[in-house]
Amino acid sequence: MREIAYADRPRKTGIAPRPAKRRLDLESVGLQPARARREQPGLIAREPITMKILFAQAPARKLAKEALIVPPLGIAYLAAVARKAGHDVSVLDAFAEGLTLQQFASRVAEAGADMVGITGMTPVFDTVRDAIVAARPHARWLVLGGPHATSMREKVMQENPELDFAVCGEGEVSFMDLIAALEDGRSPTGIPGVVTKDGVGPIRPMLNALDELPFPARDLLPNARYRYPLCLGRRVTTMITSRGCPYTCIFCDKSVFGSRWRARSAENVLAEIDEVVKRYGVNTIIFYDDLFTLKTDRLKAICRGLIERKYNLTWKAEGRVDLADEFVLHLMRKAGCDTIAYGVETVNQHGLDYLGKRTRPDQVRKAFKLTRAAGIKTMGYYILGIPVETYADAVATVRFAIELKTDYAQFSVLSPLPGTRLYQDAVERGWYREIAAHNIADKDRLRPVVMSDNWDEAALISIVRQAHRMFYMRPSYALRRVFGARSFGEIAGLTALGCDMARYLLRSPGSR
């Protein structure tokens, strides 16, 4: 679909007027008004208009039965804000619906939207790029948002000439300011957080009053299609209860949410949980916060609220090993916490220091012991191919994962993504490469890696496969997981995981 012409794309007119009473009071959601120009003397006030907006997630690269499909919360938040402003909003999650690129183009055409907003992440941007080209003939304005647009803001318009605009960082305010400028007939160039063909707007300050944002527009999503590998048979959704992370890991991309941790109140989080349980029948929540467990008082309040509600609810969250607390872990388990994911990364202190983790292996051991004692399963994130480590160091990390009795381990080759300090370091040292060193869950065609003196392409491809073989192909692991399963859905998920693992290990190295 890359050959689709876009130079003669149609420009739609005749946007219908909307009643003034439906206009969004942006101050009511913690955002500054974008229409101050109408209050300036000498300007003629214009009748407010309703814009028809379609938010879209691109199709998969190829159709397959996906084990992990989660809601696109970024565009769901934007949809909620735009709808509150009175616009005619819809969402197309082509990935969840299993659409082909041709079907995606047809659905965009059928929507007849004035504006199409597409979200995109760097590892799968080839699919997003195809979606941009496919959508171009069917929109008056075409906008890109998400992590890739944010990290590549200086180049995104040059590399994607079909786009009219890009929205960078937290999009709620920037997107509404963009719409306001288009409604008023003003140029959006110079709006904070907005990239146009004529320039890049300044970085917009991060939002503070997160409680004042509307909840994501889940009613516009295909909720029955979302699933998580180990929760088969359960209704799953994701939530973000805080933004930002104050830690300084060099591989983490903070271009969207930043380094300052900002959290919603426990009451606001519990209100959204009430909505997803009562309105959408959700019984499993995956908290996608970078660091859900940072503030103990807020975490305790959320847990106590869940205990009082007595929902049949399980949930997973991200934690740090140096924050593990015995009392809090037991409270989390009582509140329904089923799994905590910890960024272990490596057993080698020199590797941890290089990554900027500010943790120690003894803290990891203690956290896993406390978490297991509380009855909560552990997921460990482990990084291979760290430039200051050797192949033997990486094998030691795999053995560490086994020693910890990690319930689920994710082994990945260290990837320098745009927007990270690791990326800058790798480029400056001439270490940056892209090779097929994939793990079982990777979606990118070629994975960015750090090719230091300790690593070559063959070693990087080999270590990630050896890690999965050493960890998952143990009879003792399989028996422990099956006998420790808490539901039939978990057993079914484990079976599917085992089949996927076997297919992954039987493929030729480096193939997708």
N, C-alpha and C positions, 0 to 999 in steps of 0.2 A: 504493500500500500504506500510505499515511499514515493511512488511516481505520481501520486495525486497532485494535481495542480492547485495552488492556493492563491495565485496572483489575482485571479478574477473572482475571488470568493464573494458571495452575496452579502450585502449590507442591509440588515433588516430595519424597517421603520414602523411607525405606527404603534409604539408602546402605549398600552392602555393606561389612562389615568387611574389613580387609586384615591380613595377618600383620605383626607388629611388626618382623620382620627387614627388611622392605622400606622402613621409614621412612628418610627422607633425613637423613644427618648433614650439616647445613648447613655446619658448620665445614670439611667436606672439600671444599667448593666455594668457600671464602672468604666465606661468609655467616654472620652471627650467628644462633644458634638462636632460633626464634620461640616455642618452647613452654616458656619458663622457668617459667611459672605452674604447670606440673605438678610441678615440683620443690619448690614452696613447701609448707611443712608445713601440715597442716590441709585441704589440697585433695584431693578424690577424683580419682585418675587415671582418665582415660577411655580406652576402647579406641580405638586409632587407626583412622581410616576412610579408605576410598578414595573420592575424588571423581571423577566423570566430567566431563572438561573438554573443550570444543571451542573451539579458537582459529580465528578466521575473518578473512579479508580480503573486503571488500565487492565485489559485482559492478561491472562498468563501467557508466557512465551509459547507454551504448547499445552494442549488440553490433557489433563491427568487428574486422577483422584488425589486431591490434596489432603494431607493429614491435618494441616494447620491452616485455618481460615478464620480471621478475626476482623471485627468491624474497623473500618477506616475512620478512627475517631477524629482525626484532623478535619476532614471535610464534613463530618457530622456536626462538629462544633460550629463551623462556618455556616452550615445550612441552618442551624438553630438561630444564630445571630441574624442572618439575612432574613429569615422568615419572621422573626420578631419585629424587624423593620418594615414588614408588610410586603416583601417581595414574594413572587411565585417561585417556590424552590422545589427541586427534586434531586434525588441521588441515584446514580447508576454505579453499582459495585460489580463491574464486569468480571473481576477475578472470582468473587464469591458465586456469581451466577454461572460461571463456566462458559462465558461467551467467546466466540472466535473474534478476531479483529474485524471481519466483515459484519458480524452480528452487532458488534460494538458500534461500528459506523452507522448501521441502520437505526439502532436505538437512539443514537445522538441526533440523527436526522429527524426521527419521529418526534423527539422532544421539542423541536422548534424553539430552542432557547436563544435568548439574546446574548447570554454569556455562558460559556462552558469553562468550568474550573477543573483542572486535572491535578492530582497529587502525584508525587514521584519520589522514590528513593534511589540513591546512586547505584546499588548493586543490580537493580532491574531496570535501569533507565533505558535500555534498548527497547523494552516493551512500552515504556511510557512515551518514548520518542515516536514509535509507530502509532500510538493512540493520538498523539498530538497531530500528526499528519492526517490521520483518518478523520479527526473531528474538525479540522480546519474549514472545509467547505460548508459546514453546518452551523457556524456561530458568527455572530457579528463581532464579538470579542472573545478571545481565547487566552486563558490565564493559567499559568503554572504556579503551584505552591508546593511546600514540603521541604524535606531535608536537602534534596539535590539543588533545588532553586536557591536555597539559602546558602549552601556552601559554595556554589558556583555563581553567585550573583553577578560578578563582573563579566562573566562569559556567557551566561545562560541565553541571552537574546541573540548573541552572535551565532551560537551553536544551534539555536532553534529559531530560525527566522520566521516560522509560521506563527509564533507567539505574538500577541499584542502586548502582554504584560506578564510580569512575574511578581509574586508576593513572597517576601522573605521573613523568616523568623516567625514569631507568634502572629498568626494572621488575622485575628478577629478585628482589631482596630484598623489595620492597614487595608484589609479588604473592604471594609465599610467606607473608609475614606476614598478608596478607588472608585467605588460605586457612586458615591456622592459627587465626585468630580465629573464623572461621565454624565450623571443626571443634569448637572449644572452647565455642561458644555465647557468645563475647564480642562486644561491639560493636567494629567496626573503626574507629569514629570516633577520630581522633587518631593513627592509625598514620602514621608518616612516609611521604610519597609517595602516600597514599590519600585520595581525596575521597569522602565519603558525603553523603547527603541532610541530615545534621546538621552537617557542617562539613568544613573542609579541613585535612588533616594537614600538619605541618611539612615543609619540603623535606628530603629524605633526602640524606645525604652520598654523593658519588660512590664507585663501587666502585674499589678499587685492584688487587686480585689478580685481574686478568682471566684469567690462565692457568688459574685454578681453576674457571672456568665450563665446563660441558660444551659441546661443539660443537653448533651448531644441529641440530635434529632433521630433517635433510633427508630421512630415510626416510619421513616423513609428508607430504612435498610432491610435487606432480606434476612431477618434475624434467625430464621430456622436453618439457614445454611452455614452459620458459624460453628466451628468446632475446634477442639483442642485434643491433641493425640491421645492423652491418657484419661479423657473424660467422655468417652463415646457414650451416646445415649443420654447425655445431659445437655440442657440448654445453657449455652456459654455466651458470655459477653466480656468485654474488657472495660476497664475504667482507669482514668488518670486522676489522682487525688492531689498531686503536687507536681510542680515543674521546677527543673533545674537540679543541679547537684554541686555541692560545695567542694568536692574532692577533685584531685588534679591528675587523674590517670591520663597518660599521654595519648591513648588510643581512642578516647571517648570524644565523639562529636557533640559539642555543646552549642552549635551555631543556632539552633532553634530555641531551646529553652534556657541556655545560659548556665552560669556557675552559681547564681544566687538561688537558694532553695526557697520556693514560695509555695505555701500549702493552703488548701481549702480547709475550712473548719470541720471538725468531726460531725457536727450537726448537718452541714451541707453534704458531706459524703454519705451519711446515713440516709438522708432524704433521697439521694440518687439511687442508693441500694434499694430503698423502699419501692421506687419507681420500677427498677428493672425486675424486681421479684414479683410485684403485684400486677404490673401492666404487661410484662413480657415473659413471665414465667421462668425467669433465669434461676438456675440453681448452682451455677459455677461462675465465679468472677476471677479473671486474671487481672491483677493490678499491674498496670504498665508503668508506674512511677519508676524513675531511675533509682530512687531510694525511698521505699515506703516506710521503713522502720526508723527514720532519722530522729524524729521527736517522740520520746516515750510517752509524754502526757497525751498527745493527740492520738497515738496508737492505742493507748489504754482506753480512751474514751470511745473510739470506734469499736473496739472489741467488746466493751461493756454494752454498748448499744446493740450490737449484734446478738449478744447473749440474751438480753432482755426480749428481743424480737422472736427468738426461738425459730428462726427460719431454717429450713432444710437446705443449708447453703454451705458450699465448700469454696475455698479460695486459695490463690497462690500469689505471692508477693516477692519482691526483691529486697535483700538485706545485705548488710556488711558484717563480716565475721567479728570485727572489733566492737560491734554494737550488740552482740548477742547477750541477752539477759535471761536468766533462768525463769524468773517470775513472769516476765513479759511473754516468753515463749509458751509457757503453760496457759496463760490467758489467751494467747492467739489460738492455740489448739482448741480450747474450750469454745472459742468464738467461730470455729469452723475452718481455721487455716489448715490446709492439707499439705502444702509444699512451700518451702522457702528456697529461693535461688540465691546462691552466694557466688560472687566473683572471686574464686580462688586464684585463678590464673596460673600459678606455678608454685612448686615446692622450694624453689631456689631463691634465696634472699637476694642475690645479685640481680636476678630477673625481676623480682618484685620492686627493687629499688629503681631499676631502669624504667619500669612501667609507671612509676609514681604512685604505687598502690598504698603505701604507708601502712602495710600490714605485715604480720610475721606468720610463719608456719605454725607456731604454737597457738596463736589465736585462731587459726583455721581449725586445728584439732579440737580445741575447746568448744568452738561454735558448733561443729558437727556433733560432738558428743552431747551437748546441751539440747540441741534441736532434736536429735534422735530420742533422747530421754523424755522429751515433751510429747513424743508421739507424732512429730511432724516429719514428713519426708523431705529429703534434701536433693536439690539440683545444683550441681557444681559446674561453673563455667571455667574451662581450662584452655590456656593459650599455648600453642606450640609455635616453634620457629622464631622465638624471641632472639634478636640479633646478638645479644651478649651471652646466649646460652648455646650449648652444643647439642648434638643429637642425643648423647647420653643424658644430658640434663633434662631433655624433653621426656625421655623414657622414664626418668625418675619421677616426673610429674604424673605420668600415667599410673605408676605404682602407688604414688601418694593418693590418687583418686580411689584406688582399690583399698588401700589401708583405711581410708576415711569411711568406707562402706557407703559411698555416695549412691543414692538411689537412682539418680539419672545424671549422666555426665554428658556435657557438650564440649567436644574437642574441636577447636578451630585454629587455623593458622593465623598468626597475627597479621591484621590488615590495616595498612595506613590509608584511611579514608580522608578525602578532602575536608578541610575544616578542623583537622586535629593537629596537635604538635608533632605526633608521630609522622604524619604525612610530610610536614615541613622538614623534619630531620632526615627522613628517607630520601627525599628529593635532593636536599643539600649534599648528602653523602654519596649520592649516586646508587642508593640501595633499592630504589623503587622499581618493581617489576609487576607484571600481571601474568599469572600462570594458572593452570587448572588444578590447584591444590584445594579441592573441595571437601567439605564434610557432608554428611548425609542430608543436611537441611539446607545447604546453600542454594540460592537461586541465581547467582550471577554466573555468567559464562566463563569469565576469567576473573580470578580472585586477586586483588592487589596484595602483594607480599613484600617483605623486607629481605632482600638478598644480600646479607652481610658475608664476611669471610667464613663464617661458621656454617653457612647454608647455601646449597645450590638447588636447582629446580627438582632434581630427582629426590633429594633428601626431604624437601618440603612436602612433595606429593606422597612420599613413603610414610612419613611420621604420622600424618593424620589418619591414614588407613591402619597403620600398626596400632595406634592408640585405640581405635574402635574395636579392633580385633582382640587386643589384650583385655580390654575392659568388658565388653559385651559378650564375647564368645566363651565365657566361663560357665560351666554347668552350675556352680555354686551361686552365681549371680542370678541365673534364670530361675532356679528353685526358690531363692529368697524373694524375688519379686513376685512370683506366682502365689506363693503361700502368704505373702504379706499384702496381697491385693485386698482392697476394701469393698470392691463392687464388681459385678459382672462387666460393667463398662470398662473398668480399669484392666481386667483380664483381656478383654477384646482389644483394648489399646496396646497392651503389651504384646499380644500376638501379632498385631499389625506392625508394631515397631520391630519385632523380630524378623518378620518377612522383609520389611524394608531394609533392615540391616544386612540380611543375607544377600539381597539383590545388590546393595551398595558394595559389599566386599567382593562379590563375584564379577562386578564390572571391571573392565580393564582400567588400570590406574590413570587418573586424569580425565576420564571420559565423563560426559554428562548425559 
